[in-house]
Amino acid sequence: MPLAKPITPHLWFDRQAREAAGFYCSVFPDSRVESVTTLHDTPSGDCDVVSFSLCGQPFMAISAGPLFKFTPSVSFMVNFDPSRDPQARGHLDATWAALIEGGQALMPLDAYPFSPRYGWVQDRYGLSWQLILTDPAGEPRPAIVPSLLFTGEVCGKAEEAGAFYRSVFEGSRAGQLVRYPAGMAPDREGTVMFSDFRLDGTWFAAMDSARGRDFGFNEAISFMVHCRDQAEIDRYWGQLSAVPESEQCGWCKDRFGLSWQVTPVVLGEVMTSGDEKTVARVTQAFLDMKKLDVAAIEAAAGRR
């Protein structure tokens, strides 16, 4: 059975979720803010929750205090395909100019062996983007693809992680796999220079890096898995949750340290309903949960 909605990247901001969503929607075409909900009386105080889409890719964002900071361990690859857009190079350069204002380059915008135009930028909010002019002869990919960088203790595990995620999500398949050759120390020969794979309908990229990375995965970026019922929540939770002390409000961490949110579709419906009293009841109901309880959420929403 396919997922109810695509896997959704979730971005944790201090107080800038609304501002950032608006900024990103101004940078990327086919983008819009879909809803804004304020949660009251949470451990972080009042929290704005923003639903938005960029180039058709759904995102969520929350303003929940300075607990977590973005790192380049999760970035977003933006594909500019000349076979689809004759002005792809110019659009790439314009996007770079917008994203680097107030930010910094992690890899300068330039020609590289793998692309005639590529750059890696950390924007004004600390979120990382990889802009690439793609090969029009290759298999098409979505405009925006979440990219996972396996560093530190999990360096060398990108291939294992890709296989694991494909075993968890139905409708998955492998894509490209390019390994490091000999002579690229400190990166070990045979580890993953680049790979990508599809989980249900969502494409991800993954790679290893041993080049002095002092950062890793954290809760600043998680991935929301939308479930129809308790049985789906139980199944995904059982496969993804590997760090019991990280379980809270439907959040969990897998064996590689990546954060996920396993959430019922009904919770999203309630949170975007505009019914402030119902939102408040449901918020108080799920704050003390670890794995989410669909029946309790529906009861708090008055649906049972």
N, C-alpha and C positions, 0 to 999 in steps of 0.2 A: 504493500500500500504506500503510495507516495506521500511525502510530507504535505501538510496543509498549506504552507507558505515556504518560500525559499529561506535557507539559513541566513540569518540577519546579523551583520556586524553591529555590536553595541559599544558605543564610545562613552567613557566616563570622563566628564569634565569637572572642574572645581565649580565655577558658577557660569560658564560660558556656553552651555549647550544650545540655547536659542540663537545666540550671536553666531556661533560656529556653523550651525545648520544653515542659517541665512547666507553666510559667506560662501559656503560650499555650493549652495544652490545658485549663487550668482556666478560661480566659476565654471560649473559644468552644465552642458546643455541637457534638455529633457530631465529637468530636476525640479523638485517642489517640496515644500514643507507640508506634510499631510495632517498632522495634529500636534497640539501642545497640551499637556496635562500637568497640573501641579499637584504633587503628593504632599500632604501636610502631616506634621507630627511624626516624622521618621527620625531615626538616630542621627541623620545628617540635617535635620530641620526640614524646611520646605524645599522640595526638589522638583525642578522642571524636567519632564520627560518629553522628548521631541521625537516624532516619527517623520522621516523624510526619505526621499529617494534621489539618487544621483545617477544619471544616464540609465535609469530603469532599475538600478540596484538598490534594494531597500536598506536603510540604516535606521538605527535607534541611537539616541544620545540622552544622557542624564546629567544634570548638575547636582552633584552629591558630595561636594567638598574635596579637599586636597589630599585624599587618601592614596590615590594612585596616579602615576605619571606615564604618559605614552613613551614607548621605546621603539626603536626601529625593528624590534623582533617581529612585530606585525606591521606591515605597510600595505598600501593599496596600489597595485600595478594598474596603470591606465594605458590602454592600448589605443594607439592612433594608427589606423589601417588605411594606407593610401588607396587600396582597392575599393574601399567604401566611401572614402572622403578624399577627393583630389587635393584639398587644402590641409591634409592631415599634419604636415610639418609645421605650417603656420599656426594651426590650432594648438599643436603641442607647445610651441614657443610661447604663445599667449597664455596658456594654462600655467606654464612654468613661471612666467613673470608674475602672475597673480599669486601663486602659492609661495614663492620665495620672498615676497614682500613681508618683512618682519620675521622671516624664517632664516634657514641656512641650508646650504648645499651639502649633502652627504657624499654624493658623487656629482661632479660638475656636469652641466649639460654639454654633451660633446658626442663625437663619433667613437664607437667602441667596436671590438671584433664581432659582437653579437647583434649590433644595431647601428645604423648610420646616425641615429639621433636618440640619445638616452640621457636621463638625469634622475637623480634620487634626491628628493628635497624634504626637509622637515619644516612644516609650515609654522605660522605664528602661534599656533596652539600646541605645537610639539608633535602633531600627527605626521606620519611619513607617507610619501607618495613616490612611486617609481613611474616616470613617464617614458614611454618607449614607442618609437616608430617601428611598427611590426612588419614582418615579411608578408606581402600580399599573397605569396604562393602557399603560405602555411594554412593549416586548418583554422577557421575563424574562432575567436574567443570573445567573451563579453567585453564591453568597454572597460569595466572595473573588475579586477580580480584580487581578492585578499591574498596576501603573500606572507608566508611563515618562514622566519629565519631561525634555524636551529643552531644555537650557540652554547658555549660553556659546557655544562654537564650533559646537555642533550645534543651537542654537536656530533654529527655522524648518524643521527637517528631520523633524518628526514624521510628516507626511503621506508623505514619501518613504520613511521607515523602515517605516511600516505596509505600504506597497505592496511593499517589498523582502521583508519577512518573509513576507507572503502568497505571494510567488513561490517562497520556499524550502520552505515547509511545505505538504504536500498537505492537501486537505480544508479549506482556509482560505477565509474570506470577510470582506468589510468589514461593519461595523456602522454606528454613528453617525459623523457628521462635522460639527462645529460650528466655524465660523471666527470669528476675532476681527473685529468690525466696526471701522469707522473711529473714531478718537477714544479709543482705549484705549492710547495710548503709555505705556511704550516698546514694548508688544507691537504688532507690525506687522499692519496690516489684511490679512486673508486667510490668516494663519498659523493653526495649529490651537489653538483654545481647548479642545476636547475631541474625542477620537475613540476608537472601540474597534473591535476586529477579533478574529476567531477564527483561531487557528493550530492546525490539526487540531482537537482537542477542547478547547483551552484558550483562554479569552478573555483579552485584554490591553486596557488603556486606554493612550492616549498623548496628550500635549499639549506645546505649546511654551510657554516662559516667558522673557521678556527682562527680568524685574524684579529686576535686581541679584543674580542667583544666582551665588554663588561656589563652587558644587559641581557635580559631574558624576557620570557613571557610573564605577564602579570594581569591583574583584573582590569586594568585600564581599557583593554579591548577584549571583549568576550564575544561568543557567537551564540545567538539565540536559535534554539531548535523548537519549532512550533508543533505542538502535539494535539491531536484531536481528543484524546481521552486519557484516563489514568493508566491504562495498559501501555500506551505509547510512552508516557512519562516514565513508568517503571522500567521499561525496556531500555530506553536511552540512558536513563540515570544509572542503571546497573552496569552498562557498558562504559560510560564516560567517566563516572565519578571514581577517582582513585586516591583522593586526598581528603579523608573525612573531616579534618579541621577546617577545610575551605568550603564546606557545604553550608549554604545560607540563602534563604529566599529564592530557591530554585537555581542558585549558582553552584557550580562544581568545577573541579580541576581534573584533567585527565592525567595519564601516566607521564606525559611529556611536559606538564605544567601549564598547558593551554586551558583557558577558562571558557566554560560553556554556561548557557542558561537554558534549562529544560523547562518549558513553560506551556501551559494549555492555551489553545486559541481563545477560550472564553475569557481569560484574563486580559488579553489584548482588546477584546470587544468591550469589556467593562471599562477599561482605562481610557478608551477613546469615546465613550458614550456621552460625555458632557454632563453626566449626572453626578454632581459633586458629593452628595451624601452617600451614594452607592460606592463611589471611588474611595471615599474615606473609610467605609466599613470594610471593604475588600482589602485595602492597604493594611489596616490593623490586623486583619485575619492572616495575611501571608507573611508579615514581618517576623513572626516567631517560627515559621516553617523552615525546614531544610529542603527536603524534596517536597515539591508542591502537591497539595491535596486538592484535587479537582472538586470533590464533593463539598469540602469546607468552603472553597472559594465560591461555588455556586450558591451555597446556603447564605453566605454573607452578602451575595449580590441579589438575594431574593428570588433566585431561579429554582429553588427547591422548596 
